[in-house]
Amino acid sequence: MLDKARAISEDIVRIRREIHRHPELGYREERTSDLIARELEALGLSCRRGVAKTGVVAEIGSGGPTVALRADMDALPITEETGLPFASENLGIMHACGHDAHMAILLGASRLLKESSLEGTIRLLFQPSEENNEGDAEGYSGARRMLEEGALEGVDAVVGLHQAPMLPTGCISLRQGPVLAAADRLSFVVHGRSAHAGVNPEAGIDAVVIAAELITLLQTVVSRTVGPNDQAVVSIGTIEGGANYNVVADRVTLSGTTRALNDETYDRNIARIESICLNLARMHETTIDFRVEHAVPVTRNDPRITAIAKEAAAKIFPAEGIIAAPPMLGGEDFAYIAARIPSCFALLGTQNPQLEASSLHHPRMLLDEAALPLGASFLAQTALDLLTDFGK
């Protein structure tokens, strides 16, 4: 399978670069959707367009068990600084997470599977809007919306992957249980009352002071709510407020995130944050608006599906290249799929020591394209092996 994937690697790279050059944000992946459909139709596959607004679904084979392979489609609102010859032509938008590679890998796997003998059905899921839920009336991300629209009905197992620039090319991480964290975007609005900061500050309610207290108190959520054998994080990333240097601020907004590798820990942390906001606001005789946005649960790998994926990986990667990296506190809306259908989510190493190493969501994030045929052959081999196992 790897030899076959390497034979089409130029096409996989071509597709990745074309998508990279024209990134689109969540639920707006129109051009990307066109490209995917065009590539699938060139393989003789019929596509269902407009799934979850801009998603694409296709099938290879028929009858028997059904295995789904998923790739996410959306880019990020980041200005690219890689200097690549195929850098983003859409100012302020970049495939800084590697979803361009995910789509190219799945299209490569589709070609490999189209040329294979199947004992069932492979469903190809090109999912929009993994990064956010903006543009959905109910606030659903792409995976949740695809589930709601029935794109995974009748599916027995799902396999996905994420490129990982922190792992070397030639390496793949597969582990049972938690892989990625429950994660969210938090927003706070601290309401105060304006007054002259020099003449009569006592007449105001200082939103800046309250926000400072809030940030300090939030640091106790992990240190005094989460046990030392558990993992969680609470971070505040932005703060904005005040109108002038000599005016008591009447409003401060903050945003941040909380993460946990246990859904119960996550729920407990959210409850603690709500309590902090309520009590702090009461103490200052004001209000603090607190919202949780784009929350996803823990991404958990099913033991059976993961075991089969490891056996498939052994046909592609050297033994030392198959690892079980510790769970990470990144979040993925694949978690919604994994919560309903037995699934495996792999981390594909894309780090080349000759490339500048930058993290995901960084304006200079680079990935090693030599990993793309590895990913394509892994998805194809795992899908075939799952069909064989389910057919026993």
LUMDO-200066 format. One record per residue (C-alpha): residue in three letters; x, y, z. Coordinates in steps of 0.001 Angstrom, whole numbers. Layout:
REM residues N
r | xx | yy | zz
ALA | X | Y | Z
...
***
This chain:
REM residues 392
r | xx | yy | zz
MET | 0 | 0 | 0
LEU | 2819 | 2423 | 817
ASP | 4477 | 1744 | -2552
LYS | 1177 | 2545 | -4282
ALA | 821 | 5738 | -2255
ARG | 4329 | 6871 | -3075
ALA | 3601 | 6263 | -6759
ILE | 863 | 8938 | -6571
SER | 2647 | 11221 | -4104
GLU | 3093 | 13990 | -6687
ASP | -687 | 14186 | -7085
ILE | -1216 | 14210 | -3321
VAL | 1299 | 17043 | -2933
ARG | -239 | 18947 | -5869
ILE | -3666 | 18813 | -4251
ARG | -2304 | 19883 | -873
ARG | -542 | 22886 | -2358
GLU | -3572 | 23959 | -4361
ILE | -5757 | 23860 | -1258
HIS | -3066 | 25617 | 782
ARG | -2910 | 28431 | -1737
HIS | -6651 | 29086 | -1438
PRO | -7647 | 28617 | 2233
GLU | -11215 | 29241 | 3380
LEU | -12757 | 29678 | 6810
GLY | -15319 | 27356 | 8366
TYR | -18660 | 26933 | 6590
ARG | -17258 | 29015 | 3706
GLU | -15170 | 26308 | 2022
GLU | -16845 | 26737 | -1381
ARG | -13761 | 26587 | -3611
THR | -12306 | 23803 | -1472
SER | -15538 | 21831 | -1808
ASP | -15431 | 22274 | -5590
LEU | -11877 | 20946 | -5744
ILE | -12701 | 17907 | -3621
ALA | -15754 | 17051 | -5678
ARG | -13779 | 17451 | -8896
GLU | -11055 | 15073 | -7668
LEU | -13574 | 12496 | -6478
GLU | -15566 | 12651 | -9693
ALA | -12353 | 12103 | -11642
LEU | -12147 | 8770 | -9797
GLY | -15632 | 7906 | -10997
LEU | -17262 | 8601 | -7625
SER | -20526 | 10449 | -7200
CYS | -20523 | 13098 | -4481
ARG | -23108 | 14476 | -2148
ARG | -22469 | 18205 | -1854
GLY | -23750 | 20703 | 676
VAL | -23591 | 18343 | 3650
ALA | -23248 | 20521 | 6754
LYS | -23329 | 23524 | 4400
THR | -20051 | 22957 | 2527
GLY | -19099 | 19366 | 3297
VAL | -18690 | 16582 | 747
VAL | -19589 | 12905 | 1188
ALA | -18842 | 10045 | -1190
GLU | -18721 | 6255 | -1033
ILE | -16535 | 3517 | -2472
GLY | -17919 | -3 | -2636
SER | -21348 | -1141 | -1493
GLY | -23089 | -3310 | 1048
GLY | -21474 | -5037 | 3993
PRO | -19971 | -3117 | 6912
THR | -19279 | 598 | 6456
VAL | -16088 | 2363 | 7533
ALA | -15867 | 6149 | 7355
LEU | -12678 | 8147 | 6811
ARG | -12805 | 11802 | 7838
ALA | -10801 | 14911 | 6906
ASP | -11516 | 18474 | 8027
MET | -11561 | 21328 | 5517
ASP | -11363 | 24755 | 7145
ALA | -8459 | 27154 | 7561
LEU | -7716 | 29743 | 10261
PRO | -7871 | 33565 | 10424
ILE | -4070 | 33843 | 10482
THR | -1793 | 35801 | 8143
GLU | 738 | 33395 | 6654
GLU | 4453 | 34086 | 7118
THR | 5979 | 30882 | 5712
GLY | 7321 | 32378 | 2486
LEU | 6311 | 29225 | 629
PRO | 5907 | 29519 | -3157
PHE | 2347 | 28244 | -2687
ALA | 1560 | 30451 | 319
SER | -1978 | 31655 | 954
GLU | -3379 | 34074 | -1586
ASN | -6278 | 34927 | 739
LEU | -4983 | 37671 | 3006
GLY | -5462 | 36932 | 6685
ILE | -6410 | 33276 | 6142
MET | -4039 | 30315 | 6366
HIS | -4024 | 26546 | 6637
ALA | -1994 | 26819 | 9823
CYS | -3332 | 23571 | 11283
GLY | -2697 | 21290 | 8319
HIS | -6252 | 20604 | 7185
ASP | -4983 | 21058 | 3625
ALA | -2788 | 18007 | 4211
HIS | -5695 | 16079 | 5741
MET | -7831 | 16585 | 2642
ALA | -4981 | 15687 | 288
ILE | -4253 | 12556 | 2330
LEU | -7886 | 11449 | 2223
LEU | -8109 | 12090 | -1512
GLY | -4959 | 10002 | -1927
ALA | -6480 | 7244 | 205
SER | -9626 | 7428 | -1924
ARG | -7588 | 6716 | -5030
LEU | -5862 | 3774 | -3365
LEU | -9173 | 2349 | -2173
LYS | -10834 | 2815 | -5551
GLU | -8180 | 486 | -6965
SER | -8599 | -2065 | -4146
SER | -10955 | -4990 | -3675
LEU | -13433 | -4067 | -945
GLU | -15495 | -6251 | 1347
GLY | -17974 | -3526 | 2215
THR | -18319 | 247 | 1935
ILE | -15904 | 3099 | 2561
ARG | -17585 | 6438 | 3246
LEU | -15453 | 9527 | 2640
LEU | -16254 | 12485 | 4881
PHE | -14854 | 15902 | 4014
GLN | -16020 | 17940 | 6985
PRO | -16239 | 21732 | 7197
SER | -15663 | 24019 | 10160
GLU | -13668 | 21980 | 12647
GLU | -12078 | 25104 | 14120
ASN | -15228 | 27014 | 15050
ASN | -19010 | 27039 | 15039
GLU | -19545 | 30477 | 13539
GLY | -22031 | 30386 | 10708
ASP | -24211 | 27673 | 12218
ALA | -27582 | 28765 | 13579
GLU | -27364 | 26349 | 16518
GLY | -23674 | 26877 | 17177
TYR | -22648 | 23434 | 15937
SER | -19186 | 22720 | 14591
GLY | -18825 | 20762 | 11358
ALA | -18590 | 17280 | 12916
ARG | -21655 | 17822 | 15064
ARG | -23577 | 19250 | 12114
MET | -22649 | 16266 | 9909
LEU | -23886 | 13931 | 12626
GLU | -27145 | 15858 | 12917
GLU | -27660 | 15673 | 9139
GLY | -27177 | 11906 | 9101
ALA | -23855 | 11779 | 7263
LEU | -22672 | 8976 | 9563
GLU | -25812 | 6858 | 9645
GLY | -25020 | 3176 | 9173
VAL | -21305 | 3653 | 9841
ASP | -19635 | 917 | 11899
ALA | -16292 | 2659 | 12537
VAL | -14586 | 5966 | 11807
VAL | -10892 | 6733 | 11310
GLY | -9328 | 10173 | 11233
LEU | -5887 | 11662 | 11625
HIS | -4174 | 14938 | 12351
GLN | -775 | 15964 | 11096
ALA | 1594 | 16549 | 14014
PRO | 4640 | 18783 | 13418
MET | 5875 | 17878 | 16901
LEU | 6406 | 14245 | 15806
PRO | 9020 | 13226 | 13202
THR | 8038 | 12078 | 9733
GLY | 7904 | 8287 | 9678
CYS | 6154 | 8204 | 13044
ILE | 2475 | 7712 | 13914
SER | 865 | 7867 | 17334
LEU | -2012 | 5525 | 18149
ARG | -3346 | 5118 | 21661
GLN | -6499 | 3763 | 23264
GLY | -8630 | 6020 | 25408
PRO | -8167 | 9809 | 25641
VAL | -6138 | 11334 | 22821
LEU | -7184 | 14992 | 22942
ALA | -8851 | 17119 | 25584
ALA | -12251 | 18512 | 26245
ALA | -11728 | 22102 | 25121
ASP | -13616 | 25327 | 24594
ARG | -13499 | 29065 | 24104
LEU | -14492 | 31111 | 27174
SER | -15702 | 34700 | 27114
PHE | -16237 | 37084 | 30020
VAL | -17746 | 40560 | 30189
VAL | -17115 | 42417 | 33440
HIS | -19621 | 45231 | 33911
GLY | -18697 | 48297 | 35961
ARG | -19731 | 51926 | 36282
SER | -17793 | 54909 | 34966
ALA | -16546 | 57737 | 37150
HIS | -13678 | 60207 | 37136
ALA | -10616 | 58248 | 38284
GLY | -9122 | 61274 | 40042
VAL | -12078 | 63349 | 41264
ASN | -14583 | 60751 | 42476
PRO | -13424 | 57164 | 41809
GLU | -15599 | 55957 | 44703
ALA | -18667 | 56706 | 42589
GLY | -17663 | 54097 | 40055
ILE | -17367 | 50337 | 39903
ASP | -13950 | 49606 | 38444
ALA | -14219 | 46847 | 35851
VAL | -10414 | 46772 | 35451
VAL | -9858 | 45959 | 39133
ILE | -12587 | 43297 | 39036
ALA | -11083 | 41785 | 35884
ALA | -7684 | 41636 | 37589
GLU | -9242 | 39796 | 40534
LEU | -11033 | 37458 | 38152
ILE | -7815 | 36509 | 36371
THR | -6123 | 35791 | 39703
LEU | -9026 | 33710 | 40972
LEU | -9157 | 31697 | 37764
GLN | -5642 | 30483 | 38493
THR | -7047 | 28589 | 41488
VAL | -9339 | 26453 | 39321
VAL | -6587 | 24034 | 38355
SER | -4376 | 24446 | 41418
ARG | -7199 | 23890 | 43919
THR | -9943 | 22062 | 41988
VAL | -7984 | 19532 | 39914
GLY | -6143 | 16716 | 41650
PRO | -2384 | 16283 | 41087
ASN | -2944 | 13041 | 39123
ASP | -5370 | 14690 | 36696
GLN | -4616 | 17104 | 33842
ALA | -6282 | 20413 | 33099
VAL | -5504 | 23994 | 32184
VAL | -7228 | 27371 | 32380
SER | -5731 | 30208 | 30355
ILE | -6813 | 33768 | 29659
GLY | -5625 | 34897 | 26243
THR | -7139 | 38358 | 25772
ILE | -8221 | 41311 | 27899
GLU | -9640 | 44585 | 26665
GLY | -11276 | 47456 | 28488
GLY | -11299 | 51066 | 29549
ALA | -11808 | 54248 | 27560
ASN | -9270 | 56678 | 28993
TYR | -6418 | 56844 | 31487
ASN | -8390 | 58942 | 33982
VAL | -11766 | 57216 | 33766
VAL | -12913 | 54270 | 35884
ALA | -13644 | 51567 | 33314
ASP | -17252 | 50453 | 32995
ARG | -16540 | 47349 | 30908
VAL | -13744 | 44816 | 30420
THR | -13910 | 41783 | 28136
LEU | -11729 | 38713 | 28466
SER | -11412 | 35469 | 26559
GLY | -9612 | 32229 | 27234
THR | -9940 | 28484 | 27362
THR | -10120 | 25575 | 29744
ARG | -8980 | 22051 | 28855
ALA | -9178 | 18670 | 30567
LEU | -8550 | 15026 | 29674
ASN | -11545 | 13902 | 31674
ASP | -15096 | 15078 | 30915
GLU | -16012 | 15070 | 34615
THR | -13011 | 17263 | 35429
TYR | -13963 | 19619 | 32613
ASP | -17553 | 19936 | 33870
ARG | -16300 | 20559 | 37409
ASN | -13946 | 23285 | 36168
ILE | -16743 | 25043 | 34285
ALA | -18935 | 24946 | 37384
ARG | -16073 | 26413 | 39434
ILE | -15550 | 29240 | 36932
GLU | -19273 | 30040 | 36997
SER | -19167 | 30167 | 40791
ILE | -16135 | 32481 | 40777
CYS | -17882 | 34894 | 38389
LEU | -21100 | 34903 | 40386
ASN | -19473 | 35462 | 43772
LEU | -16980 | 38062 | 42545
ALA | -19747 | 40035 | 40851
ARG | -21894 | 39879 | 43984
MET | -19012 | 41150 | 46101
HIS | -18626 | 44199 | 43849
GLU | -22375 | 44707 | 43386
THR | -22217 | 44229 | 39632
THR | -22488 | 41464 | 37029
ILE | -20073 | 39304 | 35044
ASP | -21368 | 37665 | 31898
PHE | -19735 | 34272 | 31308
ARG | -20174 | 32137 | 28195
VAL | -18744 | 28832 | 26998
GLU | -18383 | 28637 | 23221
HIS | -17264 | 25958 | 20762
ALA | -16873 | 23342 | 23482
VAL | -15877 | 19814 | 22457
PRO | -15651 | 16727 | 24682
VAL | -12616 | 14495 | 25163
THR | -11565 | 12641 | 21996
ARG | -11443 | 8945 | 22953
ASN | -10152 | 6083 | 20825
ASP | -12068 | 2806 | 20861
PRO | -9809 | -115 | 21933
ARG | -10892 | -2496 | 19154
ILE | -10674 | 35 | 16335
THR | -7319 | 1300 | 17616
ALA | -5887 | -2230 | 17828
ILE | -6812 | -2862 | 14189
ALA | -5374 | 528 | 13206
LYS | -2094 | -400 | 14900
GLU | -1943 | -3643 | 12934
ALA | -2557 | -1683 | 9740
ALA | 119 | 849 | 10706
ALA | 2613 | -2001 | 11124
LYS | 2243 | -2652 | 7384
ILE | 3219 | 962 | 6638
PHE | 5578 | 2186 | 9379
PRO | 8663 | 626 | 10971
ALA | 8038 | -823 | 14426
GLU | 9884 | 2024 | 16134
GLY | 7714 | 4522 | 14273
ILE | 4485 | 3347 | 15924
ILE | 4146 | 5042 | 19299
ALA | 1512 | 6010 | 21839
ALA | 2223 | 9664 | 22583
PRO | 765 | 11041 | 25827
PRO | -2670 | 12669 | 25461
MET | -2495 | 16311 | 24444
LEU | -4608 | 19214 | 25665
GLY | -5546 | 20260 | 22148
GLY | -9210 | 19877 | 21240
GLU | -10875 | 18329 | 18178
ASP | -14507 | 18203 | 17135
PHE | -13858 | 14638 | 15921
ALA | -14709 | 13982 | 19579
TYR | -18413 | 14258 | 18730
ILE | -18022 | 11473 | 16168
ALA | -15963 | 9289 | 18511
ALA | -18600 | 9697 | 21235
ARG | -21230 | 8086 | 18999
ILE | -19339 | 5642 | 16776
PRO | -16322 | 3433 | 17586
SER | -13388 | 5439 | 16259
CYS | -9650 | 5891 | 16060
PHE | -7901 | 9237 | 15719
ALA | -4203 | 9061 | 14845
LEU | -1439 | 11659 | 15016
LEU | 771 | 11580 | 11915
GLY | 4322 | 12857 | 12313
THR | 5188 | 15628 | 9841
GLN | 8342 | 17086 | 11381
ASN | 11396 | 17447 | 9172
PRO | 14523 | 18612 | 11048
GLN | 15494 | 20636 | 7979
LEU | 12301 | 22688 | 8287
GLU | 11790 | 25408 | 10859
ALA | 9679 | 23852 | 13601
SER | 6575 | 25891 | 14435
SER | 3518 | 24802 | 16331
LEU | 14 | 24353 | 15023
HIS | -1894 | 27624 | 14538
HIS | 1370 | 29489 | 13977
PRO | 1829 | 31820 | 10961
ARG | 5018 | 29930 | 10055
MET | 3681 | 26406 | 10563
LEU | 5368 | 24037 | 8088
LEU | 4869 | 20336 | 7483
ASP | 6946 | 17697 | 5719
GLU | 5123 | 16661 | 2550
ALA | 7018 | 13346 | 2580
ALA | 4541 | 12301 | 5283
LEU | 1519 | 12635 | 2988
PRO | 1784 | 9224 | 1263
LEU | 2341 | 7658 | 4687
GLY | -952 | 9142 | 5851
ALA | -2803 | 8113 | 2700
SER | -1577 | 4521 | 2858
PHE | -2378 | 4313 | 6586
LEU | -5980 | 5441 | 6065
ALA | -6482 | 3096 | 3133
GLN | -4906 | 88 | 4846
THR | -6813 | 677 | 8076
ALA | -10113 | 958 | 6221
LEU | -9481 | -2312 | 4378
ASP | -8432 | -4118 | 7541
LEU | -11483 | -2887 | 9405
LEU | -13794 | -4123 | 6666
THR | -12072 | -7505 | 6796
ASP | -12369 | -7677 | 10577
PHE | -16036 | -6660 | 10603
GLY | -16755 | -9223 | 7913
LYS | -15447 | -12169 | 9965
***
